[in-house]
Amino acid sequence: MSLMPLTPHSVAAVLFKAACPDCRARFELSAGALRLAIGASRRTTFYSFTCPECGNAVRKPAGERIVELLTGGGVRTLRLHSTV
């Protein structure tokens, strides 16, 4: 699955191309349909969404570039903090 902003200069109109690993559908999602969680490691940094075709919850790892694209596109972000 890949995310590509279709309109990088307008936060209100940004759409991201995505695909479901379960049903293999391809679609576009608005920033409001995605969630980004940023943790202390690569394993705890991910984005998630619900597939509009099959309804399954999808969770994918988010590297630095994906984090940059999603935050720049207005995706709601949750910062995860360690309790240690």
All heavy atoms as a GROMACS GRO file, in nm:
protein
  626
    1MET      N    1   0.084  -0.117   0.000
    1MET     CA    2   0.000   0.000   0.000
    1MET      C    3   0.088   0.123   0.000
    1MET      O    4   0.189   0.127   0.067
    1MET     CB    5  -0.086  -0.002   0.125
    1MET     CG    6  -0.161   0.121   0.144
    1MET     SD    7  -0.271   0.097   0.278
    1MET     CE    8  -0.350   0.248   0.271
    2SER      N    9   0.049   0.221  -0.074
    2SER     CA   10   0.124   0.345  -0.076
    2SER      C   11   0.030   0.462  -0.058
    2SER      O   12  -0.088   0.454  -0.090
    2SER     CB   13   0.200   0.360  -0.208
    2SER     OG   14   0.108   0.371  -0.314
    3LEU      N   15   0.085   0.568  -0.005
    3LEU     CA   16   0.007   0.689   0.013
    3LEU      C   17   0.070   0.796  -0.073
    3LEU      O   18   0.190   0.816  -0.070
    3LEU     CB   19   0.009   0.735   0.159
    3LEU     CG   20  -0.062   0.646   0.257
    3LEU    CD1   21  -0.042   0.698   0.397
    3LEU    CD2   22  -0.210   0.642   0.225
    4MET      N   23  -0.011   0.864  -0.150
    4MET     CA   24   0.038   0.974  -0.232
    4MET      C   25  -0.062   1.087  -0.225
    4MET      O   26  -0.179   1.068  -0.258
    4MET     CB   27   0.054   0.929  -0.378
    4MET     CG   28   0.157   0.822  -0.397
    4MET     SD   29   0.178   0.782  -0.571
    4MET     CE   30   0.230   0.940  -0.635
    5PRO      N   31  -0.018   1.203  -0.178
    5PRO     CA   32  -0.112   1.315  -0.176
    5PRO      C   33  -0.143   1.357  -0.319
    5PRO      O   34  -0.054   1.368  -0.401
    5PRO     CB   35  -0.037   1.424  -0.101
    5PRO     CG   36   0.107   1.391  -0.117
    5PRO     CD   37   0.114   1.241  -0.130
    6LEU      N   38  -0.268   1.375  -0.347
    6LEU     CA   39  -0.309   1.416  -0.481
    6LEU      C   40  -0.308   1.567  -0.496
    6LEU      O   41  -0.293   1.618  -0.606
    6LEU     CB   42  -0.448   1.362  -0.512
    6LEU     CG   43  -0.460   1.210  -0.508
    6LEU    CD1   44  -0.603   1.169  -0.538
    6LEU    CD2   45  -0.366   1.147  -0.608
    7THR      N   46  -0.325   1.639  -0.386
    7THR     CA   47  -0.327   1.785  -0.390
    7THR      C   48  -0.240   1.836  -0.275
    7THR      O   49  -0.290   1.875  -0.172
    7THR     CB   50  -0.472   1.837  -0.373
    7THR    OG1   51  -0.558   1.758  -0.453
    7THR    CG2   52  -0.483   1.982  -0.412
    8PRO      N   53  -0.108   1.838  -0.291
    8PRO     CA   54  -0.019   1.868  -0.179
    8PRO      C   55  -0.025   2.011  -0.127
    8PRO      O   56   0.014   2.036  -0.017
    8PRO     CB   57   0.119   1.837  -0.234
    8PRO     CG   58   0.107   1.848  -0.381
    8PRO     CD   59  -0.035   1.808  -0.413
    9HIS      N   60  -0.076   2.107  -0.203
    9HIS     CA   61  -0.073   2.245  -0.160
    9HIS      C   62  -0.199   2.292  -0.089
    9HIS      O   63  -0.203   2.400  -0.036
    9HIS     CB   64  -0.045   2.336  -0.280
    9HIS     CG   65   0.084   2.303  -0.347
    9HIS    ND1   66   0.205   2.320  -0.284
    9HIS    CD2   67   0.112   2.251  -0.467
    9HIS    CE1   68   0.302   2.281  -0.363
    9HIS    NE2   69   0.248   2.238  -0.476
   10SER      N   70  -0.302   2.213  -0.087
   10SER     CA   71  -0.428   2.253  -0.026
   10SER      C   72  -0.471   2.150   0.078
   10SER      O   73  -0.520   2.044   0.045
   10SER     CB   74  -0.537   2.266  -0.133
   10SER     OG   75  -0.660   2.294  -0.072
   11VAL      N   76  -0.450   2.182   0.206
   11VAL     CA   77  -0.478   2.087   0.313
   11VAL      C   78  -0.624   2.042   0.312
   11VAL      O   79  -0.653   1.926   0.331
   11VAL     CB   80  -0.440   2.147   0.450
   11VAL    CG1   81  -0.484   2.057   0.563
   11VAL    CG2   82  -0.290   2.170   0.457
   12ALA      N   83  -0.716   2.132   0.286
   12ALA     CA   84  -0.858   2.098   0.290
   12ALA      C   85  -0.897   1.999   0.181
   12ALA      O   86  -0.990   1.923   0.197
   12ALA     CB   87  -0.943   2.224   0.278
   13ALA      N   88  -0.824   1.997   0.070
   13ALA     CA   89  -0.862   1.913  -0.042
   13ALA      C   90  -0.769   1.793  -0.063
   13ALA      O   91  -0.778   1.727  -0.165
   13ALA     CB   92  -0.864   1.998  -0.170
   14VAL      N   93  -0.681   1.764   0.032
   14VAL     CA   94  -0.585   1.655   0.015
   14VAL      C   95  -0.657   1.521   0.016
   14VAL      O   96  -0.740   1.494   0.102
   14VAL     CB   97  -0.476   1.658   0.125
   14VAL    CG1   98  -0.388   1.534   0.117
   14VAL    CG2   99  -0.392   1.783   0.112
   15LEU      N  100  -0.624   1.438  -0.082
   15LEU     CA  101  -0.670   1.300  -0.086
   15LEU      C  102  -0.547   1.211  -0.095
   15LEU      O  103  -0.448   1.247  -0.157
   15LEU     CB  104  -0.760   1.276  -0.207
   15LEU     CG  105  -0.895   1.345  -0.207
   15LEU    CD1  106  -0.968   1.317  -0.338
   15LEU    CD2  107  -0.979   1.299  -0.089
   16PHE      N  108  -0.555   1.095  -0.032
   16PHE     CA  109  -0.446   1.000  -0.034
   16PHE      C  110  -0.489   0.873  -0.105
   16PHE      O  111  -0.597   0.820  -0.078
   16PHE     CB  112  -0.404   0.965   0.110
   16PHE     CG  113  -0.350   1.083   0.186
   16PHE    CD1  114  -0.434   1.162   0.263
   16PHE    CD2  115  -0.216   1.114   0.180
   16PHE    CE1  116  -0.384   1.271   0.333
   16PHE    CE2  117  -0.164   1.223   0.249
   16PHE     CZ  118  -0.249   1.301   0.326
   17LYS      N  119  -0.406   0.824  -0.195
   17LYS     CA  120  -0.432   0.696  -0.261
   17LYS      C  121  -0.395   0.586  -0.163
   17LYS      O  122  -0.291   0.592  -0.098
   17LYS     CB  123  -0.348   0.681  -0.388
   17LYS     CG  124  -0.392   0.768  -0.501
   17LYS     CD  125  -0.312   0.737  -0.625
   17LYS     CE  126  -0.359   0.823  -0.741
   17LYS     NZ  127  -0.288   0.789  -0.865
   18ALA      N  128  -0.480   0.486  -0.155
   18ALA     CA  129  -0.456   0.374  -0.063
   18ALA      C  130  -0.513   0.247  -0.123
   18ALA      O  131  -0.589   0.251  -0.220
   18ALA     CB  132  -0.522   0.403   0.072
   19ALA      N  133  -0.476   0.136  -0.063
   19ALA     CA  134  -0.528   0.006  -0.106
   19ALA      C  135  -0.544  -0.083   0.016
   19ALA      O  136  -0.468  -0.072   0.113
   19ALA     CB  137  -0.435  -0.059  -0.208
   20CYS      N  138  -0.641  -0.170   0.012
   20CYS     CA  139  -0.666  -0.262   0.122
   20CYS      C  140  -0.588  -0.391   0.098
   20CYS      O  141  -0.600  -0.451  -0.009
   20CYS     CB  142  -0.816  -0.293   0.130
   20CYS     SG  143  -0.857  -0.412   0.260
   21PRO      N  144  -0.510  -0.436   0.196
   21PRO     CA  145  -0.436  -0.561   0.179
   21PRO      C  146  -0.527  -0.684   0.183
   21PRO      O  147  -0.489  -0.791   0.137
   21PRO     CB  148  -0.338  -0.561   0.296
   21PRO     CG  149  -0.402  -0.474   0.399
   21PRO     CD  150  -0.482  -0.372   0.323
   22ASP      N  151  -0.648  -0.669   0.236
   22ASP     CA  152  -0.740  -0.783   0.247
   22ASP      C  153  -0.821  -0.805   0.119
   22ASP      O  154  -0.817  -0.912   0.059
   22ASP     CB  155  -0.834  -0.765   0.366
   22ASP     CG  156  -0.757  -0.763   0.498
   22ASP    OD1  157  -0.660  -0.840   0.512
   22ASP    OD2  158  -0.794  -0.684   0.586
   23CYS      N  159  -0.894  -0.702   0.075
   23CYS     CA  160  -0.980  -0.719  -0.043
   23CYS      C  161  -0.914  -0.666  -0.171
   23CYS      O  162  -0.969  -0.681  -0.279
   23CYS     CB  163  -1.114  -0.652  -0.021
   23CYS     SG  164  -1.110  -0.471  -0.024
   24ARG      N  165  -0.797  -0.604  -0.158
   24ARG     CA  166  -0.718  -0.551  -0.270
   24ARG      C  167  -0.783  -0.433  -0.344
   24ARG      O  168  -0.741  -0.397  -0.452
   24ARG     CB  169  -0.684  -0.661  -0.369
   24ARG     CG  170  -0.616  -0.779  -0.305
   24ARG     CD  171  -0.480  -0.797  -0.365
   24ARG     NE  172  -0.420  -0.920  -0.314
   24ARG     CZ  173  -0.309  -0.920  -0.243
   24ARG    NH1  174  -0.249  -0.807  -0.216
   24ARG    NH2  175  -0.257  -1.032  -0.202
   25ALA      N  176  -0.885  -0.375  -0.286
   25ALA     CA  177  -0.949  -0.258  -0.346
   25ALA      C  178  -0.853  -0.139  -0.340
   25ALA      O  179  -0.774  -0.127  -0.247
   25ALA     CB  180  -1.078  -0.224  -0.272
   26ARG      N  181  -0.861  -0.052  -0.439
   26ARG     CA  182  -0.784   0.073  -0.444
   26ARG      C  183  -0.883   0.188  -0.438
   26ARG      O  184  -0.988   0.183  -0.502
   26ARG     CB  185  -0.701   0.080  -0.570
   26ARG     CG  186  -0.593  -0.026  -0.575
   26ARG     CD  187  -0.503  -0.005  -0.697
   26ARG     NE  188  -0.400  -0.105  -0.700
   26ARG     CZ  189  -0.286  -0.100  -0.630
   26ARG    NH1  190  -0.263   0.001  -0.551
   26ARG    NH2  191  -0.197  -0.197  -0.639
   27PHE      N  192  -0.848   0.291  -0.363
   27PHE     CA  193  -0.940   0.401  -0.341
   27PHE      C  194  -0.864   0.523  -0.295
   27PHE      O  195  -0.742   0.518  -0.276
   27PHE     CB  196  -1.046   0.362  -0.237
   27PHE     CG  197  -0.989   0.282  -0.122
   27PHE    CD1  198  -0.926   0.346  -0.017
   27PHE    CD2  199  -0.995   0.144  -0.123
   27PHE    CE1  200  -0.872   0.273   0.088
   27PHE    CE2  201  -0.941   0.070  -0.019
   27PHE     CZ  202  -0.879   0.135   0.087
   28GLU      N  203  -0.935   0.633  -0.279
   28GLU     CA  204  -0.879   0.757  -0.227
   28GLU      C  205  -0.944   0.786  -0.093
   28GLU      O  206  -1.064   0.766  -0.076
   28GLU     CB  207  -0.902   0.872  -0.324
   28GLU     CG  208  -0.830   0.853  -0.455
   28GLU     CD  209  -0.864   0.962  -0.556
   28GLU    OE1  210  -0.949   1.049  -0.527
   28GLU    OE2  211  -0.805   0.959  -0.665
   29LEU      N  212  -0.864   0.834   0.002
   29LEU     CA  213  -0.914   0.868   0.134
   29LEU      C  214  -0.882   1.012   0.167
   29LEU      O  215  -0.774   1.062   0.134
   29LEU     CB  216  -0.848   0.777   0.241
   29LEU     CG  217  -0.878   0.629   0.233
   29LEU    CD1  218  -0.789   0.553   0.330
   29LEU    CD2  219  -1.023   0.602   0.264
   30SER      N  220  -0.975   1.078   0.233
   30SER     CA  221  -0.949   1.213   0.281
   30SER      C  222  -0.865   1.205   0.408
   30SER      O  223  -0.854   1.098   0.471
   30SER     CB  224  -1.080   1.284   0.311
   30SER     OG  225  -1.142   1.222   0.423
   31ALA      N  226  -0.807   1.316   0.448
   31ALA     CA  227  -0.727   1.320   0.570
   31ALA      C  228  -0.809   1.275   0.691
   31ALA      O  229  -0.757   1.210   0.781
   31ALA     CB  230  -0.672   1.461   0.591
   32GLY      N  231  -0.938   1.306   0.691
   32GLY     CA  232  -1.023   1.269   0.803
   32GLY      C  233  -1.048   1.119   0.817
   32GLY      O  234  -1.090   1.072   0.921
   33ALA      N  235  -1.021   1.044   0.711
   33ALA     CA  236  -1.042   0.899   0.714
   33ALA      C  237  -0.919   0.823   0.764
   33ALA      O  238  -0.925   0.702   0.782
   33ALA     CB  239  -1.080   0.849   0.575
   34LEU      N  240  -0.809   0.894   0.784
   34LEU     CA  241  -0.684   0.831   0.828
   34LEU      C  242  -0.649   0.876   0.969
   34LEU      O  243  -0.684   0.985   1.012
   34LEU     CB  244  -0.570   0.872   0.735
   34LEU     CG  245  -0.579   0.820   0.592
   34LEU    CD1  246  -0.502   0.911   0.498
   34LEU    CD2  247  -0.524   0.679   0.585
   35ARG      N  248  -0.577   0.791   1.040
   35ARG     CA  249  -0.523   0.823   1.172
   35ARG      C  250  -0.376   0.790   1.170
   35ARG      O  251  -0.335   0.689   1.113
   35ARG     CB  252  -0.590   0.741   1.284
   35ARG     CG  253  -0.739   0.759   1.295
   35ARG     CD  254  -0.774   0.898   1.344
   35ARG     NE  255  -0.917   0.916   1.352
   35ARG     CZ  256  -0.995   0.955   1.254
   35ARG    NH1  257  -0.945   0.979   1.136
   35ARG    NH2  258  -1.123   0.972   1.270
   36LEU      N  259  -0.295   0.870   1.236
   36LEU     CA  260  -0.151   0.848   1.245
   36LEU      C  261  -0.112   0.841   1.391
   36LEU      O  262  -0.150   0.928   1.469
   36LEU     CB  263  -0.077   0.962   1.175
   36LEU     CG  264   0.075   0.964   1.186
   36LEU    CD1  265   0.136   0.842   1.118
   36LEU    CD2  266   0.130   1.092   1.126
   37ALA      N  267  -0.039   0.738   1.428
   37ALA     CA  268   0.014   0.724   1.564
   37ALA      C  269   0.166   0.726   1.554
   37ALA      O  270   0.225   0.650   1.478
   37ALA     CB  271  -0.033   0.593   1.627
   38ILE      N  272   0.227   0.816   1.630
   38ILE     CA  273   0.372   0.828   1.629
   38ILE      C  274   0.424   0.782   1.764
   38ILE      O  275   0.395   0.841   1.868
   38ILE     CB  276   0.416   0.973   1.600
   38ILE    CG1  277   0.365   1.017   1.464
   38ILE    CG2  278   0.568   0.984   1.608
   38ILE    CD1  279   0.392   1.160   1.429
   39GLY      N  280   0.499   0.673   1.761
   39GLY     CA  281   0.555   0.616   1.882
   39GLY      C  282   0.704   0.639   1.891
   39GLY      O  283   0.764   0.710   1.809
   40ALA      N  284   0.766   0.575   1.990
   40ALA     CA  285   0.909   0.592   2.014
   40ALA      C  286   0.995   0.512   1.917
   40ALA      O  287   1.115   0.535   1.908
   40ALA     CB  288   0.941   0.552   2.158
   41SER      N  289   0.935   0.417   1.846
   41SER     CA  290   1.013   0.334   1.754
   41SER      C  291   0.937   0.315   1.623
   41SER      O  292   0.821   0.355   1.610
   41SER     CB  293   1.039   0.197   1.818
   41SER     OG  294   0.919   0.122   1.822
   42ARG      N  295   1.005   0.252   1.528
   42ARG     CA  296   0.940   0.223   1.400
   42ARG      C  297   0.823   0.127   1.418
   42ARG      O  298   0.725   0.134   1.344
   42ARG     CB  299   1.042   0.164   1.303
   42ARG     CG  300   1.139   0.268   1.255
   42ARG     CD  301   1.255   0.214   1.178
   42ARG     NE  302   1.222   0.109   1.084
   42ARG     CZ  303   1.296   0.076   0.982
   42ARG    NH1  304   1.407   0.140   0.958
   42ARG    NH2  305   1.260  -0.023   0.902
   43ARG      N  306   0.833   0.037   1.516
   43ARG     CA  307   0.724  -0.059   1.538
   43ARG      C  308   0.599   0.006   1.596
   43ARG      O  309   0.490  -0.047   1.582
   43ARG     CB  310   0.771  -0.171   1.632
   43ARG     CG  311   0.866  -0.264   1.566
   43ARG     CD  312   0.905  -0.384   1.648
   43ARG     NE  313   0.831  -0.404   1.770
   43ARG     CZ  314   0.881  -0.459   1.878
   43ARG    NH1  315   1.006  -0.500   1.880
   43ARG    NH2  316   0.808  -0.476   1.985
   44THR      N  317   0.615   0.120   1.660
   44THR     CA  318   0.499   0.185   1.722
   44THR      C  319   0.456   0.311   1.648
   44THR      O  320   0.380   0.391   1.701
   44THR     CB  321   0.528   0.219   1.870
   44THR    OG1  322   0.644   0.302   1.877
   44THR    CG2  323   0.549   0.093   1.951
   45THR      N  324   0.506   0.329   1.526
   45THR     CA  325   0.463   0.441   1.442
   45THR      C  326   0.389   0.382   1.323
   45THR      O  327   0.444   0.304   1.246
   45THR     CB  328   0.585   0.524   1.396
   45THR    OG1  329   0.651   0.574   1.513
   45THR    CG2  330   0.542   0.640   1.309
   46PHE      N  331   0.261   0.418   1.311
   46PHE     CA  332   0.177   0.356   1.207
   46PHE      C  333   0.062   0.447   1.171
   46PHE      O  334   0.031   0.542   1.241
   46PHE     CB  335   0.123   0.222   1.256
   46PHE     CG  336   0.038   0.233   1.380
   46PHE    CD1  337  -0.100   0.252   1.371
   46PHE    CD2  338   0.095   0.225   1.507
   46PHE    CE1  339  -0.178   0.263   1.485
   46PHE    CE2  340   0.017   0.236   1.620
   46PHE     CZ  341  -0.119   0.255   1.610
   47TYR      N  342  -0.001   0.418   1.058
   47TYR     CA  343  -0.125   0.485   1.021
   47TYR      C  344  -0.232   0.379   1.006
   47TYR      O  345  -0.204   0.261   0.984
   47TYR     CB  346  -0.110   0.569   0.894
   47TYR     CG  347  -0.078   0.493   0.769
   47TYR    CD1  348  -0.178   0.453   0.682
   47TYR    CD2  349   0.054   0.462   0.736
   47TYR    CE1  350  -0.149   0.384   0.565
   47TYR    CE2  351   0.085   0.393   0.620
   47TYR     CZ  352  -0.017   0.355   0.536
   47TYR     OH  353   0.012   0.286   0.421
   48SER      N  354  -0.357   0.421   1.020
   48SER     CA  355  -0.466   0.325   1.011
   48SER      C  356  -0.588   0.391   0.946
   48SER      O  357  -0.601   0.513   0.943
   48SER     CB  358  -0.503   0.272   1.150
   48SER     OG  359  -0.546   0.377   1.233
   49PHE      N  360  -0.673   0.305   0.893
   49PHE     CA  361  -0.797   0.348   0.832
   49PHE      C  362  -0.889   0.227   0.820
   49PHE      O  363  -0.847   0.114   0.838
   49PHE     CB  364  -0.774   0.412   0.693
   49PHE     CG  365  -0.710   0.319   0.593
   49PHE    CD1  366  -0.786   0.238   0.510
   49PHE    CD2  367  -0.571   0.314   0.582
   49PHE    CE1  368  -0.726   0.153   0.418
   49PHE    CE2  369  -0.510   0.229   0.490
   49PHE     CZ  370  -0.588   0.149   0.408
   50THR      N  371  -1.015   0.253   0.790
   50THR     CA  372  -1.112   0.146   0.764
   50THR      C  373  -1.133   0.140   0.613
   50THR      O  374  -1.161   0.243   0.550
   50THR     CB  375  -1.245   0.174   0.836
   50THR    OG1  376  -1.220   0.182   0.977
   50THR    CG2  377  -1.347   0.066   0.807
   51CYS      N  378  -1.121   0.021   0.556
   51CYS     CA  379  -1.140   0.004   0.412
   51CYS      C  380  -1.285   0.037   0.377
   51CYS      O  381  -1.378  -0.022   0.433
   51CYS     CB  382  -1.106  -0.138   0.370
   51CYS     SG  383  -1.142  -0.171   0.194
   52PRO      N  384  -1.306   0.130   0.284
   52PRO     CA  385  -1.443   0.164   0.246
   52PRO      C  386  -1.513   0.054   0.166
   52PRO      O  387  -1.635   0.055   0.153
   52PRO     CB  388  -1.427   0.290   0.161
   52PRO     CG  389  -1.287   0.288   0.112
   52PRO     CD  390  -1.207   0.212   0.214
   53GLU      N  391  -1.439  -0.042   0.114
   53GLU     CA  392  -1.498  -0.151   0.034
   53GLU      C  393  -1.541  -0.268   0.122
   53GLU      O  394  -1.652  -0.315   0.113
   53GLU     CB  395  -1.398  -0.199  -0.071
   53GLU     CG  396  -1.364  -0.095  -0.175
   53GLU     CD  397  -1.482  -0.056  -0.262
   53GLU    OE1  398  -1.562  -0.144  -0.298
   53GLU    OE2  399  -1.493   0.064  -0.294
   54CYS      N  400  -1.449  -0.320   0.206
   54CYS     CA  401  -1.480  -0.439   0.285
   54CYS      C  402  -1.504  -0.412   0.433
   54CYS      O  403  -1.549  -0.498   0.507
   54CYS     CB  404  -1.370  -0.545   0.269
   54CYS     SG  405  -1.212  -0.502   0.346
   55GLY      N  406  -1.472  -0.290   0.479
   55GLY     CA  407  -1.496  -0.253   0.617
   55GLY      C  408  -1.391  -0.301   0.715
   55GLY      O  409  -1.404  -0.277   0.836
   56ASN      N  410  -1.284  -0.364   0.668
   56ASN     CA  411  -1.179  -0.411   0.758
   56ASN      C  412  -1.092  -0.296   0.806
   56ASN      O  413  -1.067  -0.200   0.733
   56ASN     CB  414  -1.090  -0.515   0.688
   56ASN     CG  415  -1.159  -0.649   0.674
   56ASN    OD1  416  -1.257  -0.677   0.742
   56ASN    ND2  417  -1.106  -0.732   0.587
   57ALA      N  418  -1.044  -0.309   0.928
   57ALA     CA  419  -0.949  -0.212   0.983
   57ALA      C  420  -0.812  -0.244   0.926
   57ALA      O  421  -0.771  -0.361   0.924
   57ALA     CB  422  -0.946  -0.221   1.135
   58VAL      N  423  -0.743  -0.143   0.877
   58VAL     CA  424  -0.611  -0.160   0.818
   58VAL      C  425  -0.511  -0.078   0.900
   58VAL      O  426  -0.537   0.038   0.933
   58VAL     CB  427  -0.609  -0.112   0.671
   58VAL    CG1  428  -0.470  -0.123   0.611
   58VAL    CG2  429  -0.710  -0.190   0.588
   59ARG      N  430  -0.399  -0.140   0.933
   59ARG     CA  431  -0.292  -0.073   1.007
   59ARG      C  432  -0.161  -0.101   0.936
   59ARG      O  433  -0.127  -0.216   0.912
   59ARG     CB  434  -0.287  -0.126   1.150
   59ARG     CG  435  -0.177  -0.065   1.233
   59ARG     CD  436  -0.185  -0.115   1.374
   59ARG     NE  437  -0.059  -0.096   1.442
   59ARG     CZ  438  -0.043  -0.107   1.571
   59ARG    NH1  439  -0.145  -0.141   1.647
   59ARG    NH2  440   0.075  -0.087   1.624
   60LYS      N  441  -0.088   0.006   0.900
   60LYS     CA  442   0.036  -0.007   0.824
   60LYS      C  443   0.146   0.073   0.892
   60LYS      O  444   0.121   0.179   0.948
   60LYS     CB  445   0.017   0.047   0.682
   60LYS     CG  446  -0.092  -0.021   0.603
   60LYS     CD  447  -0.059  -0.163   0.572
   60LYS     CE  448  -0.003  -0.172   0.434
   60LYS     NZ  449   0.047  -0.302   0.398
   61PRO      N  450   0.270   0.025   0.885
   61PRO     CA  451   0.381   0.102   0.941
   61PRO      C  452   0.399   0.233   0.866
   61PRO      O  453   0.370   0.241   0.746
   61PRO     CB  454   0.502   0.010   0.922
   61PRO     CG  455   0.460  -0.100   0.832
   61PRO     CD  456   0.311  -0.100   0.824
   62ALA      N  457   0.446   0.334   0.936
   62ALA     CA  458   0.467   0.466   0.875
   62ALA      C  459   0.610   0.510   0.897
   62ALA      O  460   0.650   0.539   1.010
   62ALA     CB  461   0.370   0.568   0.934
   63GLY      N  462   0.687   0.513   0.790
   63GLY     CA  463   0.822   0.565   0.796
   63GLY      C  464   0.821   0.717   0.796
   63GLY      O  465   0.715   0.781   0.792
   64GLU      N  466   0.939   0.774   0.796
   64GLU     CA  467   0.951   0.920   0.804
   64GLU      C  468   0.877   0.992   0.691
   64GLU      O  469   0.811   1.093   0.714
   64GLU     CB  470   1.098   0.962   0.802
   64GLU     CG  471   1.171   0.927   0.929
   64GLU     CD  472   1.317   0.973   0.925
   64GLU    OE1  473   1.346   1.076   0.861
   64GLU    OE2  474   1.399   0.903   0.985
   65ARG      N  475   0.889   0.942   0.570
   65ARG     CA  476   0.826   1.008   0.455
   65ARG      C  477   0.673   1.003   0.466
   65ARG      O  478   0.604   1.101   0.439
   65ARG     CB  479   0.872   0.943   0.324
   65ARG     CG  480   0.813   1.006   0.201
   65ARG     CD  481   0.865   1.147   0.179
   65ARG     NE  482   0.806   1.202   0.057
   65ARG     CZ  483   0.765   1.326   0.045
   65ARG    NH1  484   0.778   1.410   0.144
   65ARG    NH2  485   0.712   1.368  -0.068
   66ILE      N  486   0.619   0.888   0.507
   66ILE     CA  487   0.473   0.876   0.524
   66ILE      C  488   0.426   0.969   0.634
   66ILE      O  489   0.323   1.036   0.620
   66ILE     CB  490   0.434   0.729   0.553
   66ILE    CG1  491   0.469   0.639   0.435
   66ILE    CG2  492   0.287   0.718   0.589
   66ILE    CD1  493   0.393   0.667   0.309
   67VAL      N  494   0.499   0.975   0.745
   67VAL     CA  495   0.462   1.066   0.855
   67VAL      C  496   0.459   1.209   0.804
   67VAL      O  497   0.366   1.285   0.832
   67VAL     CB  498   0.559   1.051   0.974
   67VAL    CG1  499   0.539   1.163   1.076
   67VAL    CG2  500   0.541   0.915   1.040
   68GLU      N  501   0.559   1.247   0.726
   68GLU     CA  502   0.566   1.382   0.670
   68GLU      C  503   0.446   1.411   0.579
   68GLU      O  504   0.384   1.516   0.589
   68GLU     CB  505   0.696   1.397   0.592
   68GLU     CG  506   0.720   1.534   0.534
   68GLU     CD  507   0.851   1.540   0.456
   68GLU    OE1  508   0.952   1.488   0.505
   68GLU    OE2  509   0.848   1.595   0.345
   69LEU      N  510   0.414   1.317   0.491
   69LEU     CA  511   0.301   1.336   0.400
   69LEU      C  512   0.168   1.347   0.476
   69LEU      O  513   0.086   1.433   0.446
   69LEU     CB  514   0.294   1.222   0.299
   69LEU     CG  515   0.401   1.220   0.191
   69LEU    CD1  516   0.396   1.089   0.114
   69LEU    CD2  517   0.384   1.338   0.097
   70LEU      N  518   0.149   1.257   0.571
   70LEU     CA  519   0.022   1.256   0.644
   70LEU      C  520   0.005   1.379   0.731
   70LEU      O  521  -0.103   1.440   0.732
   70LEU     CB  522   0.010   1.129   0.728
   70LEU     CG  523  -0.001   0.998   0.649
   70LEU    CD1  524  -0.003   0.879   0.744
   70LEU    CD2  525  -0.122   0.996   0.559
   71THR      N  526   0.108   1.418   0.805
   71THR     CA  527   0.095   1.535   0.890
   71THR      C  528   0.079   1.661   0.805
   71THR      O  529  -0.001   1.749   0.837
   71THR     CB  530   0.214   1.551   0.986
   71THR    OG1  531   0.336   1.552   0.912
   71THR    CG2  532   0.217   1.439   1.088
   72GLY      N  533   0.151   1.670   0.694
   72GLY     CA  534   0.138   1.784   0.603
   72GLY      C  535   0.002   1.790   0.537
   72GLY      O  536  -0.045   1.896   0.497
   73GLY      N  537  -0.064   1.674   0.525
   73GLY     CA  538  -0.196   1.668   0.463
   73GLY      C  539  -0.310   1.683   0.560
   73GLY      O  540  -0.427   1.669   0.522
   74GLY      N  541  -0.280   1.709   0.686
   74GLY     CA  542  -0.386   1.734   0.784
   74GLY      C  543  -0.442   1.613   0.854
   74GLY      O  544  -0.548   1.620   0.917
   75VAL      N  545  -0.374   1.499   0.848
   75VAL     CA  546  -0.421   1.378   0.917
   75VAL      C  547  -0.405   1.396   1.067
   75VAL      O  548  -0.300   1.443   1.115
   75VAL     CB  549  -0.344   1.253   0.867
   75VAL    CG1  550  -0.378   1.131   0.950
   75VAL    CG2  551  -0.374   1.229   0.720
   76ARG      N  552  -0.508   1.359   1.142
   76ARG     CA  553  -0.501   1.366   1.288
   76ARG      C  554  -0.392   1.274   1.339
   76ARG      O  555  -0.382   1.159   1.298
   76ARG     CB  556  -0.635   1.329   1.350
   76ARG     CG  557  -0.736   1.442   1.338
   76ARG     CD  558  -0.866   1.403   1.398
   76ARG     NE  559  -0.944   1.342   1.289
   76ARG     CZ  560  -1.068   1.301   1.297
   76ARG    NH1  561  -1.129   1.308   1.413
   76ARG    NH2  562  -1.130   1.252   1.194
   77THR      N  563  -0.312   1.327   1.432
   77THR     CA  564  -0.196   1.254   1.481
   77THR      C  565  -0.204   1.235   1.631
   77THR      O  566  -0.238   1.327   1.705
   77THR     CB  567  -0.067   1.333   1.447
   77THR    OG1  568  -0.062   1.352   1.305
   77THR    CG2  569   0.057   1.259   1.491
   78LEU      N  570  -0.171   1.115   1.673
   78LEU     CA  571  -0.164   1.081   1.814
   78LEU      C  572  -0.018   1.049   1.846
   78LEU      O  573   0.043   0.965   1.778
   78LEU     CB  574  -0.252   0.959   1.844
   78LEU     CG  575  -0.241   0.898   1.983
   78LEU    CD1  576  -0.292   0.996   2.088
   78LEU    CD2  577  -0.318   0.768   1.990
   79ARG      N  578   0.039   1.116   1.943
   79ARG     CA  579   0.177   1.087   1.984
   79ARG      C  580   0.171   0.992   2.103
   79ARG      O  581   0.111   1.023   2.204
   79ARG     CB  582   0.251   1.214   2.019
   79ARG     CG  583   0.265   1.305   1.899
   79ARG     CD  584   0.380   1.400   1.914
   79ARG     NE  585   0.391   1.483   1.795
   79ARG     CZ  586   0.470   1.458   1.693
   79ARG    NH1  587   0.545   1.351   1.696
   79ARG    NH2  588   0.474   1.537   1.590
   80LEU      N  589   0.234   0.877   2.086
   80LEU     CA  590   0.237   0.776   2.191
   80LEU      C  591   0.359   0.800   2.279
   80LEU      O  592   0.470   0.818   2.230
   80LEU     CB  593   0.245   0.636   2.129
   80LEU     CG  594   0.136   0.604   2.026
   80LEU    CD1  595   0.162   0.468   1.964
   80LEU    CD2  596  -0.001   0.608   2.092
   81HIS      N  597   0.338   0.802   2.409
   81HIS     CA  598   0.447   0.826   2.504
   81HIS      C  599   0.471   0.702   2.588
   81HIS      O  600   0.377   0.632   2.626
   81HIS     CB  601   0.415   0.943   2.596
   81HIS     CG  602   0.397   1.072   2.523
   81HIS    ND1  603   0.503   1.145   2.477
   81HIS    CD2  604   0.286   1.140   2.486
   81HIS    CE1  605   0.459   1.253   2.415
   81HIS    NE2  606   0.326   1.252   2.418
   82SER      N  607   0.596   0.677   2.617
   82SER     CA  608   0.633   0.563   2.700
   82SER      C  609   0.594   0.592   2.844
   82SER      O  610   0.605   0.706   2.892
   82SER     CB  611   0.783   0.538   2.691
   82SER     OG  612   0.821   0.439   2.780
   83THR      N  613   0.551   0.489   2.917
   83THR     CA  614   0.514   0.506   3.057
   83THR      C  615   0.631   0.471   3.148
   83THR      O  616   0.615   0.464   3.269
   83THR     CB  617   0.393   0.418   3.093
   83THR    OG1  618   0.425   0.282   3.063
   83THR    CG2  619   0.271   0.461   3.017
   84VAL      N  620   0.748   0.445   3.091
   84VAL     CA  621   0.867   0.408   3.169
   84VAL      C  622   0.933   0.530   3.225
   84VAL      O  623   0.942   0.633   3.171
   84VAL     CB  624   0.967   0.329   3.082
   84VAL    CG1  625   1.091   0.296   3.161
   84VAL    CG2  626   0.902   0.206   3.028
   0.00000   0.00000   0.00000
